[in-house]
């Protein structure tokens, strides 16, 4: 190794430690300066923070002092108000105490006065009792006996005046009620005047020739017997040219037989087998006709949303009559009149119309179901088809003496109007005579009745009384009693007028 390299090696070994030592001390000096600088900044920040903290504390103290002052001021105001309220309450309490004292004084005075009045009343009653006892001793009559005599004398003296007054009031009221009722009913009847024709219990069938009679009768009468057995009617073949008669009380059976016979006559083949086919076909057509009749009735009245099964039952009324009046036309007419009367009287038009249409629905099946047609109709509408109570009740209410609803009263009136139209219904001779006899018998059942006469086809009953037994007042009461008994015991269309006649004749002869 040369001397130069040796020198460099030595310098290297010597320089590196020296550099490290020098760097260490230099780094130490620089770090000390940096620490001094950071501490200075930290001190500066701390000083600034303290200053801001003092400012915040000062502001907070000022605000706290301000809040305390405001609270004290508010407290003073509240104290003042409380003081004023307390003063007013004390004044009111004093006034209340004074009034209470005055009230107690007045109550005491009233009690004293009441006690005094009771004492006076006792004295008066004692004086009255003494006077009554004295009068009873003088007259020889008890108090009740004298009272009865006085009432009898007063009744006798004012009886005629009272009778005239009551008659005047009744006449005035009845005239006004009758006028208003006539206006309402005439208006409704004018707006709806349906045609009507009485149904009969026989049906005439025209034949193309008299030869057809023999074919209908058949060999040994087998054809006519088959028709009568299957339809339930009676076929009458007499000497009337080119016609036969179908007789029966059921219109639907007569109509069925008529349709079947017309088909057989048109076809020309008449034997038991063909008769059965014709009757079956007629039954189907009749069922369709019944359904259409119910639908047309609901459409004519203006009622929608009715169950088709109920319309089928309603259509059966087309072949049901009452006193010769067709029940379907009658129901339609009652529905129209009921809706008009309800409109005039301010009642529920919808309920009155539906109730009028279905009021006799029970008659469609009353020959199949046990019970009156009113009960059957109520069960059909209420239980089977779920109608409201106010509509279903009309089936019963239109036959009640005092219906519970205004709509039932309206339907009852409309039913009477429809049945009472001239020519709408007819009675058999026996029914007519029986109704007249029942009217006269009811009137004769009253004491003092001398003679009775049912006139005007049973629309009026005239009652002649014995004048010695019945006075004017009793005659008036008797007329009302007879009318009430007729309403309770008889069934009749329209109304019946009751006239009580009291006549006294005095006859003397001058000789």
NULONU-138414 format. One record per residue (C-alpha): residue in three letters; x, z, y. Coordinates in steps of 0.05 Angstrom, whole numbers, padded with zeros to 5 digits, always signed. Layout:
BEGIN
ALAXZY...
This chain:
BEGIN
UNK+00000+00000+00000UNK+00027-00017+00067UNK+00034+00031+00124UNK-00021-00004+00163UNK-00072+00003+00108UNK-00052+00075+00100UNK-00066+00087+00172UNK-00134+00056+00166UNK-00151+00098+00107UNK-00130+00161+00141UNK-00168+00143+00203UNK-00229+00129+00161UNK-00227+00196+00125UNK-00215+00231+00190UNK-00265+00191+00233UNK-00325+00197+00188UNK-00329+00273+00188UNK-00314+00274+00261UNK-00369+00224+00275UNK-00417+00264+00234UNK-00399+00328+00271UNK-00404+00293+00337UNK-00472+00262+00318UNK-00497+00329+00295UNK-00481+00363+00360UNK-00508+00304+00400UNK-00573+00306+00360UNK-00578+00381+00371UNK-00570+00372+00446UNK-00623+00316+00448UNK-00672+00358+00406UNK-00662+00417+00452UNK-00679+00373+00511UNK-00741+00346+00476UNK-00764+00417+00459UNK-00756+00438+00531UNK-00797+00378+00553UNK-00855+00392+00502UNK-00856+00466+00521UNK-00860+00446+00593UNK-00918+00400+00580UNK-00952+00453+00537UNK-00945+00504+00592UNK-00973+00454+00642UNK-01033+00440+00598UNK-01045+00514+00586UNK-01042+00526+00661UNK-01093+00471+00674UNK-01138+00497+00618UNK-01137+00567+00647UNK-01154+00540+00716UNK-01213+00500+00689UNK-01236+00560+00649UNK-01236+00603+00712UNK-01276+00550+00749UNK-01328+00546+00692UNK-01333+00622+00690UNK-01344+00624+00765UNK-01398+00571+00760UNK-01431+00607+00702UNK-01431+00673+00740UNK-01462+00639+00800UNK-01516+00608+00756UNK-01529+00674+00721UNK-01536+00709+00788UNK-01584+00655+00811UNK-01626+00662+00747UNK-01628+00737+00755UNK-01651+00730+00827UNK-01705+00680+00806UNK-01728+00727+00750UNK-01731+00785+00798UNK-01771+00744+00848UNK-01820+00721+00793UNK-01826+00793+00769UNK-01844+00816+00838UNK-01898+00762+00843UNK-01926+00780+00774UNK-01926+00854+00792UNK-01964+00838+00855UNK-02016+00797+00817UNK-02023+00851+00763UNK-02033+00903+00817UNK-02088+00861+00849UNK-02123+00849+00782UNK-02119+00922+00765UNK-02150+00939+00832UNK-02207+00889+00821UNK-02219+00916+00751UNK-02222+00986+00776UNK-02274+00965+00828UNK-02315+00929+00776UNK-02310+00988+00729UNK-02336+01032+00783UNK-02394+00985+00797UNK-02410+00980+00722UNK-02411+01055+00716UNK-02458+01059+00774UNK-02504+01006+00745UNK-02503+01041+00678UNK-02523+01105+00710UNK-02580+01070+00747UNK-02602+01036+00682UNK-02604+01101+00645UNK-02645+01131+00701UNK-02694+01074+00699UNK-02698+01077+00623UNK-02714+01151+00627UNK-02768+01137+00678UNK-02798+01083+00634UNK-02799+01130+00575UNK-02833+01182+00616UNK-02883+01130+00640UNK-02896+01106+00569UNK-02908+01177+00546UNK-02956+01187+00604UNK-02992+01121+00586UNK-02999+01142+00513UNK-03028+01207+00534UNK-03078+01171+00580UNK-03096+01122+00524UNK-03109+01181+00478UNK-03155+01211+00529UNK-03191+01145+00539UNK-03198+01135+00464UNK-03226+01205+00457UNK-03276+01192+00514UNK-03296+01125+00481UNK-03305+01158+00414UNK-03347+01213+00445UNK-03390+01160+00479UNK-03396+01120+00414UNK-03418+01182+00376UNK-03467+01198+00431UNK-03496+01127+00429UNK-03501+01129+00353UNK-03540+01195+00357UNK-03586+01167+00411UNK-03598+01099+00377UNK-03598+01123+00306UNK-03551+01065+00286UNK-03479+01064+00264UNK-03426+01024+00300UNK-03424+00970+00248UNK-03500+00964+00246UNK-03504+00957+00322UNK-03447+00906+00320UNK-03483+00864+00268UNK-03549+00866+00307UNK-03513+00845+00370UNK-03477+00787+00336UNK-03542+00764+00305UNK-03577+00765+00373UNK-03519+00728+00405UNK-03517+00677+00348UNK-03591+00665+00354UNK-03589+00657+00429UNK-03530+00609+00431UNK-03539+00573+00365UNK-03575+00513+00395UNK-03525+00508+00453UNK-03467+00513+00404UNK-03497+00460+00359UNK-03507+00412+00417UNK-03436+00425+00441UNK-03406+00413+00372UNK-03447+00350+00362UNK-03424+00324+00430UNK-03350+00338+00414UNK-03356+00307+00345UNK-03392+00246+00372UNK-03341+00236+00428UNK-03281+00245+00381UNK-03310+00203+00326UNK-03327+00147+00374UNK-03256+00146+00400UNK-03224+00150+00331UNK-03271+00097+00304UNK-03257+00051+00362UNK-03182+00057+00354UNK-03186+00050+00278UNK-03229-00012+00285UNK-03179-00043+00333UNK-03121-00031+00286UNK-03157-00053+00223UNK-03191-00113+00255UNK-03124-00136+00282UNK-03092-00130+00213UNK-03151-00164+00178UNK-03153-00221+00229UNK-03079-00234+00219UNK-03088-00239+00144UNK-03154-00265+00116UNK-03142-00288+00045UNK-03192-00327+00005UNK-03221-00293-00056UNK-03265-00311-00114UNK-03291-00266-00168UNK-03263-00278-00237UNK-03311-00286-00295UNK-03304-00266-00367UNK-03316-00337-00394UNK-03278-00403-00390UNK-03309-00472-00400UNK-03268-00526-00435UNK-03290-00598-00426UNK-03289-00643-00488UNK-03281-00718-00491UNK-03341-00722-00537UNK-03388-00679-00578UNK-03352-00703-00641UNK-03294-00658-00621UNK-03338-00596-00631UNK-03340-00608-00705UNK-03265-00619-00709UNK-03254-00553-00672UNK-03300-00516-00719UNK-03266-00548-00780UNK-03287-00547-00853UNK-03327-00483-00866UNK-03306-00459-00796UNK-03233-00448-00815UNK-03204-00479-00751UNK-03247-00438-00703UNK-03234-00375-00743UNK-03159-00387-00740UNK-03162-00397-00664UNK-03203-00334-00655UNK-03157-00292-00699UNK-03093-00315-00665UNK-03118-00311-00594UNK-03168-00253-00597UNK-03224-00289-00561UNK-03292-00316-00582UNK-03304-00391-00583UNK-03377-00407-00568UNK-03401-00475-00590UNK-03473-00488-00567UNK-03517-00546-00548UNK-03483-00557-00481UNK-03459-00629-00483UNK-03384-00643-00483UNK-03362-00571-00471UNK-03348-00506-00507UNK-03342-00436-00481UNK-03283-00387-00489UNK-03307-00316-00481UNK-03266-00252-00475UNK-03252-00193-00429UNK-03176-00207-00428UNK-03161-00264-00379UNK-03092-00275-00409UNK-03122-00285-00479UNK-03175-00333-00451UNK-03121-00372-00415UNK-03078-00374-00478UNK-03137-00401-00519UNK-03154-00452-00465UNK-03083-00479-00463UNK-03078-00483-00539UNK-03146-00518-00545UNK-03128-00568-00490UNK-03064-00585-00528UNK-03102-00592-00594UNK-03155-00637-00561UNK-03102-00680-00529UNK-03062-00686-00594UNK-03123-00698-00637UNK-03095-00664-00698UNK-03133-00599-00709UNK-03116-00558-00771UNK-03090-00486-00782UNK-03017-00506-00782UNK-03023-00547-00719UNK-03064-00492-00687UNK-03008-00442-00697UNK-02957-00489-00667UNK-03002-00502-00606UNK-03013-00428-00595UNK-02938-00412-00600UNK-02923-00467-00550UNK-02979-00442-00504UNK-02949-00371-00508UNK-02881-00397-00484UNK-02913-00436-00427UNK-02955-00376-00409UNK-02894-00330-00407UNK-02859-00379-00360UNK-02921-00384-00317UNK-02924-00308-00313UNK-02852-00303-00290UNK-02862-00357-00238UNK-02925-00323-00213UNK-02886-00258-00202UNK-02830-00295-00166UNK-02879-00332-00121UNK-02916-00267-00104UNK-02851-00233-00082UNK-02831-00296-00042UNK-02900-00299-00009UNK-02897-00227+00012UNK-02824-00233+00034UNK-02790-00184-00013UNK-02722-00202-00043UNK-02675-00168-00092UNK-02728-00148-00143UNK-02707-00142-00216UNK-02731-00204-00255UNK-02761-00159-00309UNK-02804-00124-00256UNK-02826-00192-00230UNK-02846-00211-00301UNK-02891-00149-00304UNK-02919-00165-00235UNK-02936-00236-00257UNK-02980-00208-00312UNK-03028-00184-00258UNK-03047-00257-00249UNK-03087-00249-00313UNK-03115-00180-00297UNK-03180-00168-00259UNK-03216-00107-00230UNK-03290-00115-00217UNK-03278-00190-00221UNK-03222-00189-00169UNK-03155-00220-00188UNK-03104-00164-00186UNK-03044-00207-00166UNK-03080-00236-00106UNK-03106-00166-00091UNK-03035-00138-00092UNK-03008-00193-00047UNK-03065-00181+00002UNK-03054-00106+00002UNK-02979-00117+00015UNK-02995-00161+00076UNK-03047-00114+00104UNK-03003-00053+00092UNK-02944-00084+00129UNK-02988-00102+00189UNK-03020-00032+00192UNK-02951+00000+00186UNK-02926-00043+00243UNK-02986-00023+00286UNK-02977+00052+00270UNK-02901+00055+00274UNK-02891+00071+00200UNK-02837+00042+00153UNK-02858-00031+00144UNK-02812-00043+00084UNK-02838+00017+00045UNK-02910+00000+00060UNK-02901-00073+00040UNK-02865-00058-00026UNK-02914-00001-00042UNK-02973-00048-00028UNK-02946-00102-00074UNK-02931-00055-00132UNK-02987-00003-00122UNK-03026-00029-00182UNK-02966-00050-00225UNK-02990-00001-00279UNK-03052-00044-00292UNK-03007-00099-00320UNK-02991-00055-00381UNK-03045-00001-00381UNK-03077-00032-00443UNK-03010-00024-00480UNK-02987+00044-00455UNK-03027+00108-00457UNK-03044+00140-00389UNK-03076+00122-00323UNK-03050+00061-00286UNK-03025+00105-00229UNK-02980+00147-00274UNK-02956+00086-00312UNK-02939+00050-00246UNK-02901+00111-00221UNK-02860+00114-00285UNK-02845+00039-00283UNK-02820+00040-00211UNK-02785+00108-00211UNK-02756+00117-00280UNK-02748+00046-00306UNK-02726+00009-00243UNK-02700+00066-00199UNK-02744+00055-00138UNK-02741+00109-00083UNK-02791+00166-00089UNK-02829+00145-00026UNK-02844+00076-00056UNK-02859+00100-00127UNK-02905+00155-00101UNK-02952+00103-00071UNK-02975+00084-00141UNK-03004+00155-00146UNK-03017+00167-00072UNK-03064+00108-00061UNK-03115+00145-00106UNK-03102+00215-00079UNK-03154+00247-00033UNK-03098+00270+00013UNK-03035+00226+00006UNK-02970+00260+00024UNK-02938+00203+00064UNK-02963+00159+00120UNK-02943+00097+00079UNK-02987+00120+00021UNK-03045+00130+00069UNK-03034+00059+00096UNK-03034+00029+00026UNK-03096+00069+00008UNK-03132+00040+00070UNK-03107-00031+00055UNK-03129-00024-00018UNK-03199-00004+00005UNK-03202-00061+00056UNK-03182-00112+00003UNK-03232-00087-00048UNK-03288-00079+00003UNK-03287-00150+00029UNK-03355-00182+00016UNK-03351-00221-00050UNK-03283-00193-00069UNK-03309-00151-00126UNK-03372-00147-00167UNK-03404-00095-00212UNK-03444-00103-00274UNK-03517-00084-00269UNK-03505-00021-00309UNK-03446+00001-00266UNK-03485-00013-00202UNK-03545+00028-00224UNK-03502+00085-00249UNK-03465+00090-00183UNK-03531+00095-00145UNK-03557+00148-00193UNK-03493+00188-00186UNK-03498+00186-00110UNK-03569+00211-00110UNK-03554+00265-00162UNK-03496+00293-00120UNK-03540+00296-00058UNK-03597+00329-00096UNK-03551+00384-00122UNK-03553+00420-00055UNK-03605+00472-00038UNK-03659+00452+00011UNK-03656+00377-00007UNK-03724+00346-00015UNK-03710+00272-00029UNK-03650+00227-00034UNK-03643+00151-00030UNK-03581+00108-00043UNK-03587+00045-00001UNK-03545-00015+00021UNK-03516-00027-00048UNK-03491+00045-00052UNK-03457+00042+00016UNK-03503+00095+00045UNK-03542+00154+00019UNK-03599+00184+00059UNK-03618+00257+00047UNK-03684+00287+00068UNK-03683+00363+00074UNK-03738+00415+00080UNK-03741+00434+00155UNK-03765+00506+00140UNK-03702+00520+00098UNK-03649+00478+00134UNK-03637+00482+00209UNK-03597+00432+00251UNK-03532+00470+00244UNK-03538+00475+00168UNK-03557+00401+00163UNK-03493+00382+00198UNK-03452+00424+00151UNK-03490+00397+00091UNK-03473+00325+00110UNK-03399+00342+00110UNK-03405+00380+00044UNK-03441+00321+00010UNK-03388+00272+00035UNK-03333+00317+00009UNK-03365+00323-00060UNK-03375+00248-00065UNK-03301+00237-00049UNK-03281+00287-00103UNK-03327+00264-00159UNK-03338+00189-00151UNK-03293+00128-00149UNK-03318+00071-00105UNK-03290+00016-00061UNK-03296+00022+00014UNK-03335+00081+00044UNK-03403+00113+00036UNK-03444+00137+00095UNK-03482+00203+00087UNK-03544+00212+00131UNK-03581+00279+00129UNK-03651+00274+00159UNK-03689+00337+00181UNK-03759+00322+00206UNK-03814+00371+00221UNK-03884+00347+00235UNK-03940+00391+00261UNK-04011+00363+00253UNK-04074+00393+00283UNK-04144+00365+00289UNK-04190+00372+00349UNK-04263+00376+00329
